[in-house]
Amino acid sequence: MNFNIDQTNAESVLDILKKNKFTYSAEIIPPRNGTDFKEVFSSIATLTEGGFDFLSVTHGAGGSLRGGTMPIAFQAQNAYKMTSIAHLTCRGQSKEELENSLIDHHYFGIHNILALRGDPPDGINEKFVKAEGGFEYAHELVDLIAQKNRGEYIKRKGYDDENEFRRGMETRFCIGVAAYPEDPDGNDIEYLRIKKEKGAQFCITQIVLNNDLFFSFFEKVYTLWGNYFPVLPGIRIPTSWKQLSRMHEKFGISVDADLYADMEKNKDSKEAMREVGMSWAREFIEELKIGGVPGVHIFVMGDPDTAVSVRHNQV
Ligand code: FAD
């Protein structure tokens, strides 16, 4: 195997956003541990052929046991030439382990990282508990990544004692973070400012299904940082009543009143509901384009075909 570092020569997400007027990207989830991984690569193939610009691969989202983030991101870039963002969380890792993980990403040519605190493991802890020697907040992970970009590495005990860092090669990580348009405490913009100050370069939002709510958040961020801090709204194309009501009731996601009413009206017909969800997504994307939003990040949840149909305005 002809392996050299940076063999994928993957672009940074910021460069892709700069080059394109509007981008379509997707979030994919690794299969549960112990299940076949063919489906995820088939999704990547569909998204690549469907003209998506880049994708992101989750890491233990929802606290579930799903390894494979790094190899999937690597393979997407290597075999499908699809630039990938690997999600990386603070959960269960000391800062030394996180630095080692960053080196793994660097060797594999995965230069786009979504730096997250991470969900607590399902059913074990309701609250996030920071690992020993690890981080409490995503901004600390952003800081750790930005340090590598400046060539600053954790010191070995007993060495380099007079310096804050050990000097090393500068990486070229492009750092994204999560953002929350539904912000009950009103603090998210301030927390986002801290993440940006530490080195975050773009953000992807939690699922938005409410146009007004997203645009009010977008305006706040745009007023602060303009195009220097791209915001990508995360959307899930609602295709069933069960899925929509679960997002609304279980996860408290605010749903556009018209979308909710139209879905409820059609809840006995699978086809009609899918059509309502897809047409909402298409209209929302048109609004995003007109509103100067740089792109949309679609959470495909094992259904890349719907995402591709929306991208190409097909039924
Ligand atoms: P932070 O920004 O650190 O926020 C964590 C908590 O601390 C929040 O309650 C926040 O309000 C508070 N806070 C933040 N900064 C400060 C501060 N300076 N002072 C005081 N309080 C503060 N989870 C996974 O496990 N794996 C994934 O792959 C994954 N992917 C995601 C992708 C997207 C697009 C989004 C939106 C979320 C994703 N999550 C994922 C979920 C995320 O990890 C959780 O929502 C987590 O609880 C918060 O992560 P964060 O990075 O926003 O953390």
Residues whose N, C-alpha, C, O or C-beta is under 5 A from the ligand:
A	BS01	FAD	T58 H59 G60 A61 G62 G63 H87 T89 A115 L116 R117 G118 D119 E136 Y137 A138 H139 A178 A179 Y191 I194 I204 T205 Q206 G234
